[in-house]
Amino acid sequence: MNSQPQLPSPEILQKTVDNWQVICVRLDSAIALLDRAHEMIETHILSNPIAAYRLRGHRASASRRLLDD
């Protein structure tokens, strides 16, 4: 009844570490891709003068509200 948990073998541990490293590299690549896409979309939106004006006005009014509180 008092069986101690068994540690996995070094080979299994190394395989697990290798798998997690691959997953981390894939996640880093996906995050970098999303960052580039976000930057492209923001650049596209801000290249439209009306959208840029509206966004700047919205951001400015939100910061003014925070300062007024």
C-alpha positions as CSV (number, residue, x, y, z in Angstrom):
1,M,0.0,0.0,0.0
2,N,2.9,2.3,0.6
3,S,4.4,2.1,-2.8
4,Q,6.7,5.0,-3.6
5,P,6.3,6.8,-6.9
6,Q,8.8,5.7,-9.5
7,L,11.0,8.2,-11.2
8,P,11.0,7.9,-15.0
9,S,14.1,6.6,-16.7
10,P,16.6,9.2,-17.9
11,E,15.7,8.4,-21.5
12,I,12.1,9.1,-20.9
13,L,13.0,12.4,-19.1
14,Q,15.2,13.4,-22.0
15,K,12.5,12.6,-24.6
16,T,10.0,14.7,-22.6
17,V,12.4,17.6,-22.4
18,D,13.1,17.4,-26.1
19,N,9.3,17.4,-26.9
20,W,8.8,20.4,-24.7
21,Q,11.6,22.3,-26.4
22,V,10.0,21.6,-29.8
23,I,6.7,22.8,-28.5
24,C,8.3,26.0,-27.1
25,V,10.0,26.7,-30.5
26,R,6.7,26.2,-32.3
27,L,4.9,28.5,-29.9
28,D,7.6,31.2,-30.3
29,S,7.2,31.0,-34.0
30,A,3.4,31.3,-33.8
31,I,3.7,34.3,-31.5
32,A,6.2,36.0,-33.8
33,L,3.8,35.4,-36.7
34,L,0.9,36.9,-34.8
35,D,3.1,39.9,-33.8
36,R,3.9,40.5,-37.5
37,A,0.3,40.2,-38.5
38,H,-0.8,42.6,-35.7
39,E,1.8,45.1,-36.8
40,M,0.7,44.9,-40.5
41,I,-3.0,45.3,-39.6
42,E,-2.3,48.2,-37.4
43,T,-0.2,49.9,-40.1
44,H,-3.0,49.3,-42.6
45,I,-5.6,50.8,-40.3
46,L,-3.5,53.8,-39.4
47,S,-2.8,54.4,-43.1
48,N,-6.4,55.3,-43.5
49,P,-6.7,59.0,-42.4
50,I,-10.2,58.7,-41.1
51,A,-9.5,55.6,-39.1
52,A,-6.3,57.1,-37.7
53,Y,-8.2,60.2,-36.6
54,R,-10.9,58.2,-34.9
55,L,-8.4,55.9,-33.1
56,R,-6.3,58.8,-31.9
57,G,-9.4,60.7,-30.7
58,H,-10.6,57.6,-28.9
59,R,-7.3,56.9,-27.2
60,A,-6.9,60.6,-26.2
61,S,-10.4,60.7,-24.7
62,A,-9.9,57.5,-22.8
63,S,-6.6,58.8,-21.3
64,R,-8.4,62.1,-20.4
65,R,-11.1,60.1,-18.6
66,L,-8.4,58.3,-16.6
67,L,-6.7,61.5,-15.7
68,D,-10.0,63.1,-14.6
69,D,-10.8,60.3,-12.2
